[in-house]
């Protein structure tokens, strides 16, 4: 049967505007690498210091971060990935279908701005490491005061934009290389500076057991007293902080853009690499590194920038970790910003919109204020996006269960959804109203806001047509989806399939990459466990700085070479 005419509609659309084809799906390892790299970021240095400034205690940090990050993993697994896998659409495309053009464009503009600023902040962080290496003065004003700093930002930003332009595969590949190294470096940095803290507090290079470690933490890192000398945050606040840190991507459903590529819904559990090994380990490690660097420099931890902390923890590898950690987060967020922009400008390719948004991002990154305001931005951005996530959740998960018609707006051929717009606005008023009244911890406001929006949207949508049935439109939609699958199957037959590279040389390259990571970790262990006195500690730390930097260069060289060889194998 000739379906050429039927497929013309699909050929005119961008790939990102159609459900992801089956042959484009990825295994869980892609998502494990992606989340591990994205969530071991340069901001972890800042967040590590934030917990110190907020006055959390050591036990609350260890337990609270564990619980909060587990809740975040469950949020991706139970809320985000099921909708993404069932629809194979990004949130932007799905929202256009159920809320109409007006709300979708407004929402997408909000996301373009949010993710542009987040990406810009990460580029600025990466640039601070280069600034530190070349002795360029700190940028303390809201505007840049040094031409070389601007040039560095543009060079660093160019790499981010180039990777993001090439789409999900490029983002995933870049992350898969960086993730193992980032985890080793954060862990090693904590090992290297823990003896400096222990010498300062306990008078010995290594705590003797759990009790000593808790004492060390309570006295020098997480003291339970905030920067104003008052009692700090408790366990519930720490849990809420960890859970709410990524509401924009799980409750807010932004990460439908990533999980639409997942073969199974359970791949939401792959986010545990980012939450457990990333946020949990990295935030604790960052606190230890920050406190250790503060002891060495004779400053307070909140006075240090990521470049200071990373250098004294890892030597020259510290410059690399700040740059790479900034890149991995900036790339993923710029990819999201490009998708949002492409959803606004339907006739423009995602690569073009990413290039335009990326150019603006690099300009914004030249202004250091974006980094200093990143934490308030993330917090408020989550509250802005969560009501929209509630609307989509209601439409997709609740409507079929209560007899409502999913996609009712699309079936009625309407261009604007009054229920969706009203629910978003009232959801924002509800959430920020609770914040103004200070009725509960800010970190948990996303929960009642999400529930309120779901209930309100379900009620209003029922009044506007969701209760009605649309059998003819539903059949047309089913037929269209079948045709899309057939069209994509034809495209899959025309594509050249990659051949798994099993050559001996590639195996050697990968083995070398793993070996140098192990060597780096062993060198850090030597600093921590084989330094009985201060003199030996300083000697071992110097050895770690020198040889770990060499291992870093070897790792990225061999890992990238192996990746390129694997990609070159085609039928």
C-alpha positions as CSV (number, residue, x, y, z in Angstrom):
1,X,0.0,0.0,0.0
2,X,1.4,3.4,-1.0
3,X,1.4,5.8,1.9
4,X,3.5,8.5,0.3
5,X,0.9,11.2,0.6
6,X,0.0,10.2,4.2
7,X,3.7,10.6,5.1
8,X,4.1,14.1,3.6
9,X,2.8,15.6,6.8
10,X,5.4,13.9,8.9
11,X,8.3,14.8,6.5
12,X,7.5,18.5,7.0
13,X,7.8,18.2,10.8
14,X,11.0,18.3,12.8
15,X,12.0,15.0,14.4
16,X,11.6,16.5,17.9
17,X,7.9,17.3,17.0
18,X,7.1,13.6,16.5
19,X,7.1,10.7,19.0
20,X,10.6,9.2,19.3
21,X,11.0,6.3,16.9
22,X,11.6,2.8,18.4
23,X,15.0,2.5,16.8
24,X,16.2,5.7,18.5
25,X,15.6,4.4,22.0
26,X,18.4,3.9,24.5
27,X,19.3,1.5,27.3
28,X,19.5,2.5,31.0
29,X,23.2,3.0,30.8
30,X,22.7,6.1,28.7
31,X,20.6,7.7,31.4
32,X,22.8,6.6,34.2
33,X,25.7,8.3,32.6
34,X,23.7,11.4,31.6
35,X,22.3,12.0,35.1
36,X,25.6,11.1,36.9
37,X,27.4,13.8,34.8
38,X,24.7,16.5,34.9
39,X,24.2,16.2,38.7
40,X,27.8,16.2,39.6
41,X,28.2,19.9,38.7
42,X,30.1,22.9,39.6
43,X,27.1,24.1,41.7
44,X,27.8,21.2,44.1
45,X,30.7,23.3,45.5
46,X,28.2,26.1,46.2
47,X,25.5,23.8,47.6
48,X,28.1,22.2,49.8
49,X,28.9,25.6,51.3
50,X,25.2,26.4,51.5
51,X,24.5,23.6,53.9
52,X,27.3,24.9,56.1
53,X,25.9,28.5,55.9
54,X,22.4,27.2,56.8
55,X,23.8,25.5,59.9
56,X,22.8,21.8,59.3
57,X,24.3,19.2,61.6
58,X,26.4,16.3,60.5
59,X,23.8,13.6,61.3
60,X,21.0,15.6,59.6
61,X,23.2,16.0,56.5
62,X,24.0,12.3,56.2
63,X,20.5,11.1,56.8
64,X,18.5,14.0,55.3
65,X,20.3,14.0,52.0
66,X,19.9,10.2,51.7
67,X,16.1,10.4,52.2
68,X,15.6,13.5,50.1
69,X,17.5,12.1,47.1
70,X,15.7,8.8,47.3
71,X,12.4,10.8,47.1
72,X,13.8,12.6,44.1
73,X,14.6,9.3,42.3
74,X,11.1,8.0,43.0
75,X,9.6,11.2,41.6
76,X,11.4,10.7,38.3
77,X,10.5,7.0,38.3
78,X,6.8,7.3,39.2
79,X,5.9,10.7,37.7
80,X,8.2,11.7,34.8
81,X,9.3,8.6,33.1
82,X,5.9,6.8,32.7
83,X,4.4,9.8,30.9
84,X,7.5,10.2,28.7
85,X,7.7,6.6,27.7
86,X,4.0,6.3,27.0
87,X,3.9,9.4,24.8
88,X,7.5,9.5,23.5
89,X,7.0,13.3,23.4
90,X,8.8,16.2,25.1
91,X,6.8,18.2,27.6
92,X,6.7,21.1,25.1
93,X,5.1,19.1,22.3
94,X,2.7,17.3,24.7
95,X,1.7,20.6,26.4
96,X,0.9,22.2,23.0
97,X,-1.5,19.3,22.3
98,X,-3.5,19.6,25.6
99,X,-3.1,23.4,26.4
100,X,-3.0,25.1,23.1
101,X,-0.6,27.6,21.5
102,X,-1.0,30.5,23.8
103,X,-0.1,28.8,27.0
104,X,2.5,26.6,25.4
105,X,4.3,29.6,24.0
106,X,4.2,31.5,27.3
107,X,5.4,28.4,29.1
108,X,8.2,27.7,26.6
109,X,9.4,31.3,26.8
110,X,9.6,30.9,30.6
111,X,11.6,27.7,30.1
112,X,13.9,29.3,27.5
113,X,14.7,32.0,30.0
114,X,15.2,29.7,33.0
115,X,17.4,27.2,31.2
116,X,19.4,29.9,29.5
117,X,20.3,31.5,32.8
118,X,21.1,28.1,34.4
119,X,23.4,27.3,31.4
120,X,24.9,30.7,31.6
121,X,25.7,30.3,35.3
122,X,27.4,27.0,34.7
123,X,29.5,28.5,31.9
124,X,30.5,31.3,34.3
125,X,31.5,28.8,36.9
126,X,33.7,27.0,34.4
127,X,35.3,30.3,33.4
128,X,36.1,31.1,37.0
129,X,38.4,28.0,37.1
130,X,40.2,29.2,34.0
131,X,40.4,32.7,35.5
132,X,42.0,31.3,38.6
133,X,44.6,29.4,36.5
134,X,45.6,32.5,34.5
135,X,45.6,34.8,37.6
136,X,42.8,37.0,36.2
137,X,41.2,39.1,39.0
138,X,38.0,37.8,40.6
139,X,34.8,39.1,39.0
140,X,32.9,40.5,42.1
141,X,30.6,42.9,40.3
142,X,27.4,42.1,38.4
143,X,29.2,43.1,35.2
144,X,32.6,41.8,33.9
145,X,35.7,44.0,34.7
146,X,38.3,42.2,32.7
147,X,38.4,41.6,28.9
148,X,40.3,38.3,29.3
149,X,37.5,37.0,31.5
150,X,35.0,37.7,28.7
151,X,37.2,36.0,26.1
152,X,37.4,32.9,28.4
153,X,33.7,32.8,28.9
154,X,33.2,32.9,25.1
155,X,35.7,30.1,24.5
156,X,34.2,27.9,27.3
157,X,30.6,28.7,26.1
158,X,31.5,27.8,22.5
159,X,32.2,24.2,23.6
160,X,28.9,24.0,25.4
161,X,26.9,25.3,22.4
162,X,28.7,23.0,20.0
163,X,27.8,19.9,22.0
164,X,24.2,20.9,22.7
165,X,23.6,21.6,19.0
166,X,24.2,18.0,18.1
167,X,21.3,16.8,20.2
168,X,20.6,14.1,22.7
169,X,23.2,11.6,21.5
170,X,26.0,14.2,21.8
171,X,24.8,15.2,25.3
172,X,24.7,11.5,26.3
173,X,28.1,10.7,24.9
174,X,29.7,13.7,26.4
175,X,28.2,12.8,29.8
176,X,29.2,9.2,29.6
177,X,32.8,10.2,29.3
178,X,32.7,12.8,32.1
179,X,30.6,11.0,34.7
180,X,33.1,8.3,36.0
181,X,35.9,10.9,36.2
182,X,33.7,13.4,38.0
183,X,32.6,10.9,40.6
184,X,36.2,9.8,41.2
185,X,37.4,13.4,41.5
186,X,34.7,14.5,44.0
187,X,35.4,11.5,46.2
188,X,39.2,12.0,45.9
189,X,38.9,15.6,46.8
190,X,37.2,14.8,50.0
191,X,39.8,12.1,50.8
192,X,42.6,14.6,50.2
193,X,41.4,17.4,52.4
194,X,39.9,15.4,55.2
195,X,43.3,15.0,56.9
196,X,43.8,18.8,56.9
197,X,40.5,19.1,58.7
198,X,41.3,16.3,61.1
199,X,44.7,17.9,62.0
200,X,43.0,21.2,62.7
201,X,40.2,19.8,64.9
202,X,41.4,16.4,66.3
203,X,45.2,16.9,66.1
204,X,45.6,13.8,64.0
205,X,45.4,13.1,60.3
206,X,42.7,10.5,60.4
207,X,39.5,10.2,62.5
208,X,39.3,7.0,64.5
209,X,35.9,5.6,63.5
210,X,32.4,7.0,63.2
211,X,32.3,8.9,66.4
212,X,35.4,10.9,65.5
213,X,34.0,11.6,62.1
214,X,30.8,13.0,63.5
215,X,32.8,15.1,66.0
216,X,34.9,16.4,63.1
217,X,31.9,17.3,61.1
218,X,30.0,19.0,63.9
219,X,33.1,21.1,64.9
220,X,34.4,22.1,61.5
221,X,31.8,21.5,58.7
222,X,28.2,21.0,59.6
223,X,28.2,22.7,63.0
224,X,24.4,23.1,63.5
225,X,24.9,26.9,63.7
226,X,24.2,29.1,60.7
227,X,26.3,32.0,59.4
228,X,24.4,34.4,61.8
229,X,25.4,32.3,64.8
230,X,21.9,31.0,65.3
231,X,20.5,27.4,65.3
232,X,20.5,26.0,61.8
233,X,18.1,24.0,59.7
234,X,17.0,20.5,60.8
235,X,16.4,17.1,59.3
236,X,13.1,17.9,57.6
237,X,14.6,21.0,55.9
238,X,17.6,19.0,54.6
239,X,15.2,16.4,53.2
240,X,13.1,19.0,51.6
241,X,16.1,20.8,50.1
242,X,17.4,17.6,48.4
243,X,13.9,16.6,47.1
244,X,13.0,20.1,45.9
245,X,16.4,20.8,44.2
246,X,15.1,19.2,41.0
247,X,11.4,19.7,41.1
248,X,11.6,21.6,37.8
249,X,12.7,18.4,36.1
250,X,10.7,15.6,37.8
251,X,7.4,17.1,39.3
252,X,7.7,19.8,36.6
253,X,8.1,17.1,33.9
254,X,10.9,18.9,32.0
255,X,12.8,15.7,31.8
256,X,10.2,14.1,29.6
257,X,12.6,15.5,26.9
258,X,15.2,13.0,28.1
259,X,13.1,10.0,29.1
260,X,11.1,9.9,25.9
261,X,14.2,8.1,24.6
262,X,14.0,5.4,27.4
263,X,13.1,1.8,26.4
264,X,11.3,1.2,29.8
265,X,9.6,3.3,32.4
266,X,11.8,1.8,35.1
267,X,14.8,3.7,33.6
268,X,13.7,6.5,35.9
269,X,15.7,4.6,38.5
270,X,18.8,5.5,36.5
271,X,18.6,9.0,38.0
272,X,20.0,7.4,41.2
273,X,23.5,7.8,39.7
274,X,22.9,11.5,39.8
275,X,21.1,11.7,43.1
276,X,23.0,9.0,45.2
277,X,26.5,9.3,43.6
278,X,26.1,12.8,42.5
279,X,24.1,14.9,44.9
280,X,24.5,12.8,48.0
281,X,28.2,12.0,47.7
282,X,29.1,15.2,45.9
283,X,27.3,17.5,48.4
284,X,29.0,15.8,51.3
285,X,32.4,15.8,49.6
286,X,32.0,19.4,48.6
287,X,31.4,20.3,52.2
288,X,34.5,18.5,53.3
289,X,36.6,20.0,50.5
290,X,35.3,23.5,51.2
291,X,36.0,23.2,54.9
292,X,39.5,21.8,54.2
293,X,40.3,24.6,51.8
294,X,39.0,27.1,54.3
295,X,41.4,25.7,56.9
296,X,44.4,25.9,54.5
297,X,43.5,29.5,53.4
298,X,42.4,30.7,56.8
299,X,39.0,31.8,55.4
300,X,35.4,30.9,56.0
301,X,34.0,28.3,53.6
302,X,31.3,30.8,52.3
303,X,34.1,33.2,51.2
304,X,35.6,30.7,48.7
305,X,34.7,30.2,45.1
306,X,34.7,26.9,43.3
307,X,38.2,27.5,41.8
308,X,39.7,28.0,45.3
309,X,38.1,24.8,46.7
310,X,38.9,22.7,43.7
311,X,42.5,23.7,43.4
312,X,43.4,22.9,47.0
313,X,41.5,19.6,46.9
314,X,42.7,18.4,43.5
315,X,45.6,20.6,42.3
316,X,45.5,21.2,38.5
317,X,42.8,18.5,38.1
318,X,40.7,20.9,40.2
319,X,40.6,23.4,37.3
320,X,39.5,20.6,35.0
321,X,36.7,19.4,37.4
322,X,35.2,22.9,37.7
323,X,35.3,23.3,33.9
324,X,33.9,19.9,33.1
325,X,31.3,19.9,35.9
326,X,30.1,23.3,34.6
327,X,30.0,22.0,31.0
328,X,28.0,18.9,31.7
329,X,25.2,20.8,33.4
330,X,25.3,23.7,30.9
331,X,25.1,21.3,27.9
332,X,22.0,19.4,29.3
333,X,20.2,22.7,30.2
334,X,21.0,24.3,26.9
335,X,19.7,21.3,25.1
336,X,16.4,21.7,27.0
337,X,16.4,25.5,26.2
338,X,16.8,24.7,22.5
339,X,13.9,22.2,22.6
340,X,11.7,24.9,24.3
341,X,12.7,27.5,21.7
342,X,12.0,25.0,18.9
343,X,8.5,24.4,20.3
344,X,7.9,28.1,20.0
345,X,9.3,28.5,16.5
346,X,7.8,25.4,14.8
347,X,9.3,26.1,11.4
348,X,12.9,26.4,12.8
349,X,15.1,23.4,13.4
350,X,16.2,22.6,16.9
351,X,19.8,23.0,15.9
352,X,19.1,26.6,14.8
353,X,17.1,27.5,17.9
354,X,19.9,26.0,20.1
355,X,22.5,28.0,18.3
356,X,20.5,31.2,18.8
357,X,19.7,30.5,22.4
358,X,23.3,29.4,23.0
359,X,24.6,32.7,21.6
360,X,22.4,34.6,24.1
361,X,23.5,32.2,26.9
362,X,27.2,33.0,26.3
363,X,26.5,36.7,26.4
364,X,24.6,36.3,29.7
365,X,27.4,34.2,31.1
366,X,29.8,37.2,30.8
367,X,27.9,38.8,33.7
368,X,28.9,37.1,37.0
369,X,25.7,38.0,38.8
370,X,24.0,35.0,37.2
371,X,26.0,32.5,39.2
372,X,25.6,34.3,42.5
373,X,21.8,34.1,42.1
374,X,21.6,30.6,40.8
375,X,20.2,29.0,44.0
376,X,17.2,31.4,44.3
377,X,16.6,31.0,40.6
378,X,16.4,27.2,40.9
379,X,14.1,27.3,43.8
380,X,11.6,29.7,42.3
381,X,11.9,28.2,38.9
382,X,10.7,24.9,40.4
383,X,7.6,26.5,41.9
384,X,6.8,28.2,38.5
385,X,7.0,24.9,36.6
386,X,5.4,22.5,39.0
387,X,1.8,23.7,38.3
388,X,2.3,22.9,34.6
389,X,3.6,19.5,35.5
390,X,0.4,19.0,37.6
391,X,-1.8,19.9,34.6
392,X,0.0,17.3,32.3
393,X,-0.1,14.7,35.1
394,X,-3.9,15.2,35.5
395,X,-4.5,15.0,31.7
396,X,-2.4,11.9,31.1
397,X,-2.8,9.9,34.3
398,X,-6.0,10.9,36.0
399,X,-8.4,11.7,33.1
400,X,-8.5,8.1,31.7
401,X,-9.1,6.7,35.2
402,X,-12.1,8.9,35.9
403,X,-13.7,8.6,32.4
404,X,-12.5,12.0,31.0
405,X,-11.1,12.3,27.5
406,X,-7.4,12.7,27.2
407,X,-6.5,15.3,24.5
408,X,-10.0,16.8,24.6
409,X,-8.8,20.2,23.6
410,X,-7.1,18.7,20.5
411,X,-10.2,16.8,19.6
412,X,-12.3,19.9,19.9
413,X,-9.7,21.7,17.6
414,X,-9.4,24.6,20.0
415,X,-6.2,26.7,20.1
416,X,-6.4,27.9,23.7
417,X,-7.2,26.1,26.9
418,X,-8.9,28.3,29.5
419,X,-8.7,25.6,32.2
420,X,-4.9,25.1,31.7
421,X,-4.1,28.9,31.7
422,X,-6.4,29.5,34.7
423,X,-5.0,26.5,36.6
424,X,-1.4,27.7,36.0
425,X,-2.1,31.2,37.1
426,X,-4.1,30.2,40.2
427,X,-1.5,27.5,41.0
428,X,1.2,30.1,41.0
429,X,-0.9,32.4,43.1
430,X,-1.5,29.5,45.5
431,X,2.1,28.5,45.8
432,X,3.6,31.9,46.2
433,X,0.7,32.9,48.4
434,X,1.7,30.0,50.8
435,X,5.2,31.3,50.6
436,X,4.2,34.8,51.5
437,X,2.1,33.6,54.5
438,X,5.0,31.4,55.6
439,X,2.7,28.5,56.6
440,X,5.3,25.8,55.8
441,X,8.9,25.3,54.8
442,X,9.6,26.7,51.3
443,X,11.2,23.5,50.3
444,X,7.9,21.6,50.5
445,X,5.7,24.2,48.8
446,X,5.8,22.3,45.5
447,X,3.7,19.4,46.9
448,X,0.5,21.4,47.9
449,X,0.9,23.5,44.8
450,X,1.1,20.4,42.5
451,X,-2.0,18.8,44.2
452,X,-4.0,22.1,44.1
453,X,-3.3,22.5,40.4
454,X,-4.3,18.9,39.6
455,X,-7.6,19.2,41.4
456,X,-8.4,22.6,39.9
457,X,-7.5,21.6,36.4
458,X,-9.5,18.4,36.6
459,X,-12.5,20.4,37.8
460,X,-12.2,23.2,35.1
461,X,-11.5,20.8,32.2
462,X,-14.6,18.8,33.1
463,X,-16.6,22.0,32.7
464,X,-15.0,22.8,29.3
465,X,-15.3,19.5,27.5
466,X,-13.1,16.8,29.1
467,X,-16.2,14.9,30.3
468,X,-17.4,14.5,26.7
469,X,-16.5,11.6,24.3
470,X,-14.9,12.1,20.9
471,X,-14.9,8.7,19.1
472,X,-14.2,10.0,15.6
473,X,-11.4,12.2,16.7
474,X,-9.9,9.4,18.8
475,X,-10.0,7.0,15.9
476,X,-8.3,9.6,13.7
477,X,-5.6,10.1,16.4
478,X,-5.0,6.3,16.6
479,X,-4.6,6.0,12.9
480,X,-2.2,8.9,12.8
481,X,0.0,7.3,15.5
482,X,0.0,4.0,13.5
483,X,1.1,5.9,10.4
484,X,3.9,7.6,12.3
485,X,5.2,4.2,13.5
486,X,5.1,2.8,9.9
487,X,6.8,6.0,8.6
488,X,9.5,5.7,11.3
489,X,10.0,2.0,10.5
490,X,10.7,2.9,6.9
491,X,13.2,5.5,8.0
492,X,14.9,2.9,10.3
493,X,15.4,0.5,7.3
494,X,17.2,3.3,5.4
495,X,19.5,4.2,8.3
496,X,22.9,2.6,8.6
497,X,23.2,0.6,11.8
498,X,26.2,1.0,14.1
499,X,28.5,-2.0,14.6
500,X,29.7,-2.6,18.1
501,X,33.4,-2.0,18.2
502,X,35.1,-5.2,19.6
503,X,38.6,-4.4,18.3
504,X,41.5,-5.2,20.6
505,X,42.9,-1.6,20.4
506,X,39.6,-0.1,21.5
507,X,39.4,-2.5,24.4
508,X,42.9,-1.4,25.4
509,X,42.0,2.3,25.3
510,X,39.0,1.6,27.5
511,X,41.0,-0.4,29.9
512,X,43.6,2.4,30.2
513,X,40.9,4.9,31.0
514,X,39.6,2.7,33.8
515,X,43.1,2.0,35.1
516,X,44.0,5.7,35.4
517,X,40.7,6.3,37.3
518,X,41.6,3.5,39.7
519,X,45.1,5.0,40.1
520,X,43.7,8.4,40.9
521,X,41.4,6.9,43.6
522,X,44.3,4.9,45.1
523,X,46.4,8.0,45.3
524,X,43.7,9.7,47.2
525,X,43.3,6.7,49.5
526,X,47.1,6.9,50.1
527,X,46.7,10.6,51.2
528,X,43.9,9.7,53.6
529,X,45.1,6.4,55.0
530,X,48.9,6.5,54.6
531,X,49.6,9.8,56.2
532,X,50.4,9.2,59.9
533,X,51.7,12.8,60.4
534,X,51.5,16.3,58.8
535,X,54.8,16.0,57.0
536,X,53.8,12.7,55.3
537,X,50.4,14.2,54.5
538,X,51.8,17.1,52.7
539,X,54.2,14.8,50.8
540,X,51.4,12.4,49.8
541,X,49.1,15.3,48.8
542,X,51.8,16.7,46.5
543,X,52.2,13.3,44.9
544,X,48.4,13.1,44.4
545,X,48.3,16.6,42.8
546,X,51.0,15.7,40.3
547,X,50.1,12.2,39.2
548,X,46.3,12.7,39.2
549,X,46.6,15.5,36.7
550,X,48.6,13.2,34.4
551,X,45.9,10.5,34.9
552,X,43.2,13.1,34.1
553,X,44.9,13.9,30.8
554,X,45.3,10.2,29.9
555,X,41.7,9.4,30.9
556,X,40.1,12.0,28.7
557,X,42.5,11.2,25.8
558,X,41.8,7.5,25.9
559,X,38.1,7.7,26.7
560,X,37.4,10.1,23.8
561,X,39.6,8.1,21.4
562,X,37.7,4.9,22.3
563,X,34.3,6.8,21.8
564,X,35.4,8.1,18.4
565,X,36.5,4.6,17.2
566,X,33.2,3.2,18.3
567,X,31.3,5.8,16.4
568,X,33.3,5.2,13.2
569,X,32.1,1.6,12.9
570,X,29.2,1.6,10.5
571,X,27.7,-0.8,8.2
